[in-house]
Amino acid sequence: MTEKIIILDCGSQVTMLIGRRLRELNVFCEIYPFNKIPVLGNEVRGVIISGSPCSVRDPNAPQIDLSLLRGRFPLLGICYGAQYLAHTGGGSVEGSLAREYGRAQLRVTDPTSPLLKGVSQESIVWMSHGDSIARLPEGARSIASTPDVVNAAFSFEGEPTYAVQFHPEVYHTAEGLRILSNFALGICGCKGDWTPDAFIETTVRDLRKRIPEGEKVILGLSGGVDSTVAAVLMNKAIGSQLTCIFVNNGLLRKNEFRDVLASYQDMGLNVIGADAEKDFLAALAGASEPEAKRKAIGRVFVETFEKYARRIEGARWLAQGTIYPDVIESAGIEGIASKIKSHHNVGGLPEKMDLRVVEPLRTLFKDEVRRVGRALGIKEELIGRHPFPGPSLAIRIIGEVSEEKLAILREADDIFIRGLRNYDCSALHLPSAAEPSREARTLYEAIWQAGVILLPIRSVGVMGDERTYEFPVALRAVVSTDAMTADWFHFPYDFLADISNEIINKVRGVNRVVYDISSKPPATIEWE
């Protein structure tokens, strides 16, 4: 039985970071909407209530049945969660007090508090709240403050219930991880033993229990980290019951269909190549909106699997490389949290498709998937690959997709990615994006994700003595740890100059190259 901490999501866009930070402590956690609290068994060691865009004074603000939590489990309220604990406990939350957004100086007023054990008397925290707690409930006492907010953190006497008005989960809070560690490992008593090896052992055991002997599983391989790790993990659990299908959707990078099939030859996986290029391009005809393209690709993806499933006797399951960011970004909380985008492998299956879904990586963040992959012995050239969107190049062509645009984008993308792989950056002493503990040897290793975007406009240029009117392309490259936040990569100017020159000279149809210097948030990594 895996011990866990439950996080109740009240709509904050950074709720997932709470989970991500707990995983850094090797503590397993699960995120649930505030209004869908699961049955809390003996494996639950504590509960965290997240922030929210709502005020506790709003009539439609998230409401949580605290009788299920207080006194039964250690409890930590963050931002809205803190205000909710104060408000429901009889305290006063007001909007007329000083508002705080961004960095603030936290001063610990009770260093004996278990939540603040080892935290510096003064440190930087990240605030994001319009309301403030004017008066604490009876039985609560302040344990930290800022120059503008007296009750920046508080606790309840006689019970392991704590609250902070700042966000310890964001990296701007200097000692946020220590505070979360104090809660998870100290107050909740978690052992911190959730490791890649433990995940593999537990998942393999659960898969063998869930999938009956003789029932076949089909899994879609993309060549990316997620599907590769999912395939090897499934293969370890059920062996010959697994058949992997790599679909050529006509939207892949240059030579990717051929190269990916070749890379799996020595891994002991049963892989079938399926060429469905025409079907995908036909489904995308006339589609220009991002969601319409994603839905069309998802539909044909499922239809292709249905077609091949009929050929595999005993096929009862469809395995997918869905990971936690896919699940959370696609979910949202109705009326409170915004759904950022849908993912083609999270939307469910049509009723006519007689396959059940199994998602062995559904609880993992991207860097955790890589750690599991290394523990499984997967070669580094696959584990270190940049993330690549399920809808492939279709969402890197802004607007309608055509064979002409795909051909242009493939060539530009190939030049960019080869340039990243070939540029020796060892003298720059940059950390590896896939493994920050070691230095990157190439720019590709230093970057989390990179690609080229074809823009839906044409610009005037001059080549030789002739006027051109062709497409501009945007280069995108970011550094990240979990894809929830990302910063644009600071390239050496000589690299940008060389890549721009090569793309314009060699890719017919492109006469301008720009570089995207937007971070996430407010932008997303992909443009669509």
DOMI-273524 format. One record per residue (C-alpha): residue number from 1; residue in three letters; x, y, z. Coordinates in pm, whole numbers. Layout:
BEGIN
<NUM Ala <X Y Z>>,
...
END
This chain:
BEGIN
<1 Met <0 0 0>>,
<2 Thr <161 325 -119>>,
<3 Glu <140 610 129>>,
<4 Lys <17 931 -26>>,
<5 Ile <-83 1291 26>>,
<6 Ile <-407 1412 -131>>,
<7 Ile <-416 1757 -293>>,
<8 Leu <-758 1916 -336>>,
<9 Asp <-756 2147 -638>>,
<10 Cys <-965 2460 -596>>,
<11 Gly <-875 2594 -939>>,
<12 Ser <-525 2738 -908>>,
<13 Gln <-317 2720 -1225>>,
<14 Val <-17 2615 -1012>>,
<15 Thr <-183 2333 -818>>,
<16 Met <21 2078 -1010>>,
<17 Leu <338 2238 -881>>,
<18 Ile <239 2132 -529>>,
<19 Gly <240 1775 -649>>,
<20 Arg <558 1825 -845>>,
<21 Arg <741 1956 -539>>,
<22 Leu <617 1671 -320>>,
<23 Arg <746 1424 -579>>,
<24 Glu <1090 1589 -547>>,
<25 Leu <1072 1472 -185>>,
<26 Asn <991 1117 -308>>,
<27 Val <642 1152 -161>>,
<28 Phe <358 1014 -372>>,
<29 Cys <56 1241 -411>>,
<30 Glu <-265 1263 -610>>,
<31 Ile <-462 1568 -719>>,
<32 Tyr <-842 1570 -706>>,
<33 Pro <-1101 1843 -772>>,
<34 Phe <-1221 1997 -446>>,
<35 Asn <-1572 1863 -510>>,
<36 Lys <-1462 1504 -581>>,
<37 Ile <-1284 1400 -264>>,
<38 Pro <-1201 1029 -290>>,
<39 Val <-1249 774 -16>>,
<40 Leu <-960 850 220>>,
<41 Gly <-811 525 346>>,
<42 Asn <-523 439 577>>,
<43 Glu <-271 509 301>>,
<44 Val <-352 881 313>>,
<45 Arg <-100 1063 533>>,
<46 Gly <-220 1420 483>>,
<47 Val <-428 1662 277>>,
<48 Ile <-340 1992 108>>,
<49 Ile <-599 2248 -6>>,
<50 Ser <-475 2452 -303>>,
<51 Gly <-515 2811 -409>>,
<52 Ser <-797 2939 -627>>,
<53 Pro <-886 3237 -847>>,
<54 Cys <-1197 3277 -631>>,
<55 Ser <-1253 3471 -312>>,
<56 Val <-1394 3277 -16>>,
<57 Arg <-1658 3551 -8>>,
<58 Asp <-1785 3464 -357>>,
<59 Pro <-2118 3277 -359>>,
<60 Asn <-1980 3021 -607>>,
<61 Ala <-1642 2975 -437>>,
<62 Pro <-1521 2617 -385>>,
<63 Gln <-1677 2456 -79>>,
<64 Ile <-1505 2165 96>>,
<65 Asp <-1654 1940 361>>,
<66 Leu <-1385 1988 627>>,
<67 Ser <-1553 1736 856>>,
<68 Leu <-1396 1471 634>>,
<69 Leu <-1050 1616 693>>,
<70 Arg <-991 1817 1010>>,
<71 Gly <-893 1598 1301>>,
<72 Arg <-854 1294 1075>>,
<73 Phe <-547 1398 875>>,
<74 Pro <-275 1660 889>>,
<75 Leu <-403 1950 683>>,
<76 Leu <-229 2234 499>>,
<77 Gly <-417 2522 337>>,
<78 Ile <-235 2723 70>>,
<79 Cys <-353 3075 -27>>,
<80 Tyr <-727 3020 -87>>,
<81 Gly <-697 2706 125>>,
<82 Ala <-563 2917 413>>,
<83 Gln <-840 3172 374>>,
<84 Tyr <-1100 2896 358>>,
<85 Leu <-974 2746 685>>,
<86 Ala <-992 3089 847>>,
<87 His <-1331 3175 701>>,
<88 Thr <-1504 2847 788>>,
<89 Gly <-1343 2843 1131>>,
<90 Gly <-1503 3173 1231>>,
<91 Gly <-1224 3411 1133>>,
<92 Ser <-1257 3710 905>>,
<93 Val <-1135 3732 545>>,
<94 Glu <-1159 4074 386>>,
<95 Gly <-1081 4223 49>>,
<96 Ser <-1013 4573 171>>,
<97 Leu <-677 4494 330>>,
<98 Ala <-339 4517 157>>,
<99 Arg <-324 4299 -150>>,
<100 Glu <-5 4113 -230>>,
<101 Tyr <113 3991 -568>>,
<102 Gly <467 3873 -631>>,
<103 Arg <761 3860 -393>>,
<104 Ala <721 3944 -27>>,
<105 Gln <950 3927 276>>,
<106 Leu <832 3658 518>>,
<107 Arg <926 3687 885>>,
<108 Val <889 3376 1102>>,
<109 Thr <730 3476 1433>>,
<110 Asp <717 3124 1580>>,
<111 Pro <1031 2928 1494>>,
<112 Thr <908 2639 1712>>,
<113 Ser <625 2563 1467>>,
<114 Pro <674 2220 1303>>,
<115 Leu <575 2373 969>>,
<116 Leu <854 2631 982>>,
<117 Lys <1127 2416 1135>>,
<118 Gly <1465 2520 992>>,
<119 Val <1317 2805 787>>,
<120 Ser <1521 3127 801>>,
<121 Gln <1377 3398 1020>>,
<122 Glu <1340 3610 708>>,
<123 Ser <1305 3481 352>>,
<124 Ile <1139 3558 20>>,
<125 Val <797 3407 -55>>,
<126 Trp <559 3442 -348>>,
<127 Met <218 3596 -285>>,
<128 Ser <-86 3601 -512>>,
<129 His <-399 3703 -327>>,
<130 Gly <-649 3986 -331>>,
<131 Asp <-810 3894 3>>,
<132 Ser <-633 3879 337>>,
<133 Ile <-714 3722 671>>,
<134 Ala <-806 4008 903>>,
<135 Arg <-885 3795 1208>>,
<136 Leu <-790 3437 1285>>,
<137 Pro <-1044 3185 1414>>,
<138 Glu <-1055 3099 1780>>,
<139 Gly <-782 2849 1859>>,
<140 Ala <-555 2961 1573>>,
<141 Arg <-235 3160 1610>>,
<142 Ser <-8 3339 1367>>,
<143 Ile <332 3182 1304>>,
<144 Ala <465 3412 1028>>,
<145 Ser <393 3752 878>>,
<146 Thr <497 3994 603>>,
<147 Pro <519 4374 626>>,
<148 Asp <166 4399 486>>,
<149 Val <-2 4081 612>>,
<150 Val <7 3987 980>>,
<151 Asn <-137 3638 934>>,
<152 Ala <81 3515 648>>,
<153 Ala <96 3171 812>>,
<154 Phe <-94 3024 1106>>,
<155 Ser <-175 2700 1283>>,
<156 Phe <-450 2560 1500>>,
<157 Glu <-378 2466 1858>>,
<158 Gly <-418 2097 1943>>,
<159 Glu <-442 1971 1585>>,
<160 Pro <-202 1930 1288>>,
<161 Thr <-377 2194 1078>>,
<162 Tyr <-165 2464 914>>,
<163 Ala <-214 2741 663>>,
<164 Val <-1 2978 455>>,
<165 Gln <-124 3270 245>>,
<166 Phe <180 3247 16>>,
<167 His <267 2976 -237>>,
<168 Pro <544 2743 -112>>,
<169 Glu <513 2534 -429>>,
<170 Val <648 2797 -669>>,
<171 Tyr <1021 2825 -717>>,
<172 His <1017 3198 -629>>,
<173 Thr <949 3102 -267>>,
<174 Ala <1307 3056 -151>>,
<175 Glu <1243 2796 120>>,
<176 Gly <914 2657 -8>>,
<177 Leu <1049 2305 -51>>,
<178 Arg <1163 2302 312>>,
<179 Ile <815 2407 425>>,
<180 Leu <652 2132 215>>,
<181 Ser <912 1887 346>>,
<182 Asn <827 1984 703>>,
<183 Phe <462 1913 629>>,
<184 Ala <501 1592 429>>,
<185 Leu <798 1423 597>>,
<186 Gly <760 1576 942>>,
<187 Ile <397 1650 1025>>,
<188 Cys <248 1380 800>>,
<189 Gly <523 1128 874>>,
<190 Cys <576 1020 513>>,
<191 Lys <882 802 460>>,
<192 Gly <981 962 127>>,
<193 Asp <1045 623 -32>>,
<194 Trp <852 666 -357>>,
<195 Thr <1138 604 -604>>,
<196 Pro <1151 494 -971>>,
<197 Asp <1230 137 -865>>,
<198 Ala <938 137 -623>>,
<199 Phe <709 276 -895>>,
<200 Ile <819 6 -1141>>,
<201 Glu <768 -274 -889>>,
<202 Thr <423 -150 -788>>,
<203 Thr <308 -77 -1144>>,
<204 Val <423 -411 -1283>>,
<205 Arg <241 -593 -1003>>,
<206 Asp <-77 -390 -1059>>,
<207 Leu <-69 -441 -1437>>,
<208 Arg <-39 -817 -1397>>,
<209 Lys <-338 -815 -1163>>,
<210 Arg <-546 -590 -1386>>,
<211 Ile <-485 -751 -1726>>,
<212 Pro <-590 -1117 -1741>>,
<213 Glu <-354 -1368 -1899>>,
<214 Gly <-433 -1416 -2267>>,
<215 Glu <-588 -1072 -2319>>,
<216 Lys <-383 -865 -2562>>,
<217 Val <-286 -498 -2522>>,
<218 Ile <-206 -261 -2808>>,
<219 Leu <0 49 -2748>>,
<220 Gly <70 346 -2969>>,
<221 Leu <439 423 -3003>>,
<222 Ser <545 769 -3112>>,
<223 Gly <919 752 -3059>>,
<224 Gly <888 993 -2769>>,
<225 Val <990 937 -2409>>,
<226 Asp <640 878 -2271>>,
<227 Ser <525 610 -2513>>,
<228 Thr <865 439 -2510>>,
<229 Val <874 412 -2131>>,
<230 Ala <510 300 -2125>>,
<231 Ala <587 28 -2380>>,
<232 Val <892 -107 -2196>>,
<233 Leu <704 -99 -1864>>,
<234 Met <406 -281 -2015>>,
<235 Asn <640 -532 -2180>>,
<236 Lys <807 -601 -1846>>,
<237 Ala <466 -670 -1692>>,
<238 Ile <287 -872 -1962>>,
<239 Gly <548 -961 -2226>>,
<240 Ser <405 -1114 -2542>>,
<241 Gln <54 -993 -2458>>,
<242 Leu <166 -648 -2577>>,
<243 Thr <165 -536 -2941>>,
<244 Cys <296 -188 -3017>>,
<245 Ile <175 11 -3317>>,
<246 Phe <361 308 -3456>>,
<247 Val <129 516 -3672>>,
<248 Asn <258 733 -3953>>,
<249 Asn <9 1016 -3930>>,
<250 Gly <179 1215 -4205>>,
<251 Leu <261 1484 -3951>>,
<252 Leu <593 1352 -3823>>,
<253 Arg <936 1507 -3849>>,
<254 Lys <1165 1435 -4141>>,
<255 Asn <1234 1058 -4176>>,
<256 Glu <1084 999 -3831>>,
<257 Phe <865 702 -3926>>,
<258 Arg <1165 511 -4059>>,
<259 Asp <1406 615 -3785>>,
<260 Val <1171 539 -3496>>,
<261 Leu <1091 189 -3622>>,
<262 Ala <1463 120 -3651>>,
<263 Ser <1531 240 -3296>>,
<264 Tyr <1296 -20 -3147>>,
<265 Gln <1440 -321 -3329>>,
<266 Asp <1676 -424 -3047>>,
<267 Met <1441 -357 -2753>>,
<268 Gly <1242 -679 -2761>>,
<269 Leu <915 -504 -2841>>,
<270 Asn <660 -640 -3085>>,
<271 Val <614 -335 -3309>>,
<272 Ile <391 -292 -3616>>,
<273 Gly <424 8 -3848>>,
<274 Ala <91 152 -3966>>,
<275 Asp <85 401 -4252>>,
<276 Ala <-228 617 -4216>>,
<277 Glu <-90 938 -4363>>,
<278 Lys <-372 994 -4611>>,
<279 Asp <-643 941 -4349>>,
<280 Phe <-500 1205 -4115>>,
<281 Leu <-444 1464 -4386>>,
<282 Ala <-798 1411 -4515>>,
<283 Ala <-940 1460 -4164>>,
<284 Leu <-745 1785 -4126>>,
<285 Ala <-864 1936 -4454>>,
<286 Gly <-1031 2268 -4383>>,
<287 Ala <-951 2262 -4010>>,
<288 Ser <-768 2571 -3887>>,
<289 Glu <-857 2604 -3517>>,
<290 Pro <-619 2430 -3275>>,
<291 Glu <-887 2234 -3092>>,
<292 Ala <-1049 2124 -3417>>,
<293 Lys <-715 1992 -3539>>,
<294 Arg <-649 1811 -3212>>,
<295 Lys <-992 1650 -3213>>,
<296 Ala <-959 1542 -3576>>,
<297 Ile <-619 1386 -3512>>,
<298 Gly <-745 1216 -3197>>,
<299 Arg <-1042 1071 -3382>>,
<300 Val <-835 925 -3665>>,
<301 Phe <-577 803 -3418>>,
<302 Val <-843 603 -3237>>,
<303 Glu <-998 482 -3563>>,
<304 Thr <-660 359 -3681>>,
<305 Phe <-613 166 -3361>>,
<306 Glu <-960 20 -3393>>,
<307 Lys <-870 -98 -3743>>,
<308 Tyr <-552 -267 -3626>>,
<309 Ala <-712 -400 -3310>>,
<310 Arg <-943 -612 -3523>>,
<311 Arg <-637 -785 -3667>>,
<312 Ile <-496 -874 -3326>>,
<313 Glu <-681 -1169 -3182>>,
<314 Gly <-766 -1121 -2817>>,
<315 Ala <-700 -746 -2816>>,
<316 Arg <-895 -602 -2523>>,
<317 Trp <-685 -307 -2408>>,
<318 Leu <-539 15 -2545>>,
<319 Ala <-230 137 -2358>>,
<320 Gln <-133 504 -2377>>,
<321 Gly <162 713 -2263>>,
<322 Thr <-56 970 -2089>>,
<323 Ile <129 1156 -1814>>,
<324 Tyr <7 1377 -1532>>,
<325 Pro <41 1718 -1703>>,
<326 Asp <-175 1584 -1990>>,
<327 Val <-446 1485 -1743>>,
<328 Ile <-448 1809 -1543>>,
<329 Glu <-421 2047 -1840>>,
<330 Ser <-710 1871 -2010>>,
<331 Ala <-936 1856 -1707>>,
<332 Gly <-992 2191 -1546>>,
<333 Ile <-1266 2244 -1290>>,
<334 Glu <-1595 2349 -1437>>,
<335 Gly <-1668 2712 -1364>>,
<336 Ile <-1338 2770 -1183>>,
<337 Ala <-1020 2642 -1350>>,
<338 Ser <-953 2694 -1718>>,
<339 Lys <-884 2398 -1941>>,
<340 Ile <-560 2495 -2114>>,
<341 Lys <-589 2255 -2406>>,
<342 Ser <-714 1906 -2482>>,
<343 His <-475 1620 -2536>>,
<344 His <-555 1359 -2799>>,
<345 Asn <-483 1074 -2558>>,
<346 Val <-696 1203 -2271>>,
<347 Gly <-1027 1251 -2442>>,
<348 Gly <-1156 901 -2398>>,
<349 Leu <-1266 645 -2653>>,
<350 Pro <-1577 624 -2870>>,
<351 Glu <-1839 385 -2742>>,
<352 Lys <-1808 164 -3052>>,
<353 Met <-1443 89 -2977>>,
<354 Asp <-1433 -227 -2773>>,
<355 Leu <-1103 -155 -2594>>,
<356 Arg <-1034 -58 -2235>>,
<357 Val <-770 204 -2161>>,
<358 Val <-461 144 -1948>>,
<359 Glu <-227 435 -1872>>,
<360 Pro <72 316 -1667>>,
<361 Leu <239 660 -1652>>,
<362 Arg <-73 861 -1572>>,
<363 Thr <57 969 -1230>>,
<364 Leu <406 1078 -1344>>,
<365 Phe <558 1410 -1441>>,
<366 Lys <788 1421 -1743>>,
<367 Asp <1116 1416 -1551>>,
<368 Glu <985 1125 -1343>>,
<369 Val <911 936 -1665>>,
<370 Arg <1276 981 -1762>>,
<371 Arg <1391 856 -1422>>,
<372 Val <1173 548 -1459>>,
<373 Gly <1303 494 -1812>>,
<374 Arg <1662 498 -1693>>,
<375 Ala <1574 253 -1414>>,
<376 Leu <1427 26 -1685>>,
<377 Gly <1755 40 -1877>>,
<378 Ile <1626 227 -2183>>,
<379 Lys <1905 375 -2393>>,
<380 Glu <1981 742 -2343>>,
<381 Glu <1917 844 -2704>>,
<382 Leu <1548 766 -2646>>,
<383 Ile <1523 887 -2284>>,
<384 Gly <1690 1217 -2369>>,
<385 Arg <1459 1301 -2660>>,
<386 His <1272 1628 -2636>>,
<387 Pro <898 1611 -2575>>,
<388 Phe <700 1614 -2898>>,
<389 Pro <325 1688 -2910>>,
<390 Gly <85 1406 -2987>>,
<391 Pro <-74 1604 -3274>>,
<392 Ser <280 1636 -3413>>,
<393 Leu <356 1909 -3668>>,
<394 Ala <-14 1988 -3715>>,
<395 Ile <-6 2222 -3417>>,
<396 Arg <324 2376 -3527>>,
<397 Ile <156 2491 -3846>>,
<398 Ile <-62 2780 -3737>>,
<399 Gly <-390 2754 -3926>>,
<400 Glu <-478 2498 -4189>>,
<401 Val <-241 2209 -4260>>,
<402 Ser <-130 2124 -4614>>,
<403 Glu <133 1900 -4770>>,
<404 Glu <319 2208 -4892>>,
<405 Lys <338 2357 -4543>>,
<406 Leu <440 2022 -4392>>,
<407 Ala <726 1990 -4640>>,
<408 Ile <850 2342 -4556>>,
<409 Leu <823 2287 -4182>>,
<410 Arg <998 1948 -4192>>,
<411 Glu <1302 2093 -4365>>,
<412 Ala <1325 2395 -4133>>,
<413 Asp <1275 2176 -3826>>,
<414 Asp <1541 1930 -3942>>,
<415 Ile <1798 2209 -3979>>,
<416 Phe <1713 2347 -3633>>,
<417 Ile <1725 2013 -3448>>,
<418 Arg <2044 1899 -3625>>,
<419 Gly <2200 2232 -3534>>,
<420 Leu <2113 2180 -3168>>,
<421 Arg <2261 1830 -3170>>,
<422 Asn <2581 1940 -3341>>,
<423 Tyr <2659 2253 -3137>>,
<424 Asp <2918 2177 -2868>>,
<425 Cys <2821 2381 -2562>>,
<426 Ser <3048 2212 -2307>>,
<427 Ala <3247 2536 -2268>>,
<428 Leu <2927 2716 -2163>>,
<429 His <2880 2486 -1858>>,
<430 Leu <2505 2449 -1904>>,
<431 Pro <2305 2189 -1708>>,
<432 Ser <2137 1908 -1898>>,
<433 Ala <1761 1962 -1923>>,
<434 Ala <1693 1588 -1893>>,
<435 Glu <1941 1539 -1608>>,
<436 Pro <2032 1870 -1437>>,
<437 Ser <2295 1703 -1219>>,
<438 Arg <2533 1678 -1515>>,
<439 Glu <2652 1929 -1772>>,
<440 Ala <2512 1929 -2124>>,
<441 Arg <2748 1845 -2408>>,
<442 Thr <2526 1986 -2683>>,
<443 Leu <2258 2253 -2701>>,
<444 Tyr <2005 1974 -2759>>,
<445 Glu <2088 1830 -2416>>,
<446 Ala <2068 2173 -2251>>,
<447 Ile <1717 2240 -2385>>,
<448 Trp <1395 2085 -2259>>,
<449 Gln <1195 2122 -2581>>,
<450 Ala <1255 2282 -2919>>,
<451 Gly <1083 2309 -3254>>,
<452 Val <993 2533 -3543>>,
<453 Ile <654 2697 -3597>>,
<454 Leu <529 2790 -3943>>,
<455 Leu <336 3116 -3927>>,
<456 Pro <12 3174 -4123>>,
<457 Ile <134 3490 -4296>>,
<458 Arg <375 3585 -4571>>,
<459 Ser <640 3852 -4554>>,
<460 Val <834 4045 -4816>>,
<461 Gly <1200 3960 -4867>>,
<462 Val <1480 3997 -5119>>,
<463 Met <1684 3706 -5250>>,
<464 Gly <1942 3798 -5509>>,
<465 Asp <1779 4074 -5710>>,
<466 Glu <1428 3934 -5675>>,
<467 Arg <1145 4021 -5441>>,
<468 Thr <1009 3727 -5242>>,
<469 Tyr <680 3688 -5061>>,
<470 Glu <713 3378 -4844>>,
<471 Phe <651 3230 -4500>>,
<472 Pro <828 3334 -4181>>,
<473 Val <910 3062 -3928>>,
<474 Ala <956 3098 -3552>>,
<475 Leu <1214 2904 -3356>>,
<476 Arg <1101 2787 -3012>>,
<477 Ala <1334 2652 -2742>>,
<478 Val <1268 2639 -2368>>,
<479 Val <1420 2514 -2046>>,
<480 Ser <1198 2353 -1784>>,
<481 Thr <1185 2083 -1519>>,
<482 Asp <826 1966 -1557>>,
<483 Ala <666 2153 -1852>>,
<484 Met <434 2336 -1612>>,
<485 Thr <659 2642 -1621>>,
<486 Ala <926 2716 -1881>>,
<487 Asp <1167 2991 -1978>>,
<488 Trp <1300 3067 -2324>>,
<489 Phe <1654 2949 -2389>>,
<490 His <1927 3213 -2418>>,
<491 Phe <2106 3105 -2735>>,
<492 Pro <2455 3217 -2833>>,
<493 Tyr <2405 3474 -3109>>,
<494 Asp <2633 3285 -3348>>,
<495 Phe <2403 2983 -3330>>,
<496 Leu <2093 3187 -3412>>,
<497 Ala <2273 3359 -3698>>,
<498 Asp <2390 3029 -3849>>,
<499 Ile <2051 2858 -3818>>,
<500 Ser <1863 3155 -3961>>,
<501 Asn <2101 3173 -4254>>,
<502 Glu <2082 2800 -4326>>,
<503 Ile <1701 2785 -4310>>,
<504 Ile <1653 3085 -4540>>,
<505 Asn <1913 2961 -4789>>,
<506 Lys <1804 2596 -4798>>,
<507 Val <1428 2587 -4733>>,
<508 Arg <1230 2703 -5033>>,
<509 Gly <925 2894 -4912>>,
<510 Val <1087 3063 -4608>>,
<511 Asn <1243 3410 -4617>>,
<512 Arg <1236 3515 -4252>>,
<513 Val <1330 3353 -3918>>,
<514 Val <1227 3488 -3575>>,
<515 Tyr <1292 3361 -3223>>,
<516 Asp <1014 3328 -2964>>,
<517 Ile <1126 3474 -2630>>,
<518 Ser <802 3411 -2439>>,
<519 Ser <802 3219 -2111>>,
<520 Lys <533 2989 -1970>>,
<521 Pro <330 3144 -1820>>,
<522 Pro <191 3355 -1978>>,
<523 Ala <256 3167 -2304>>,
<524 Thr <244 2790 -2347>>,
<525 Ile <536 2592 -2488>>,
<526 Glu <350 2503 -2807>>,
<527 Trp <180 2783 -2999>>,
<528 Glu <-141 2583 -3039>>,
END
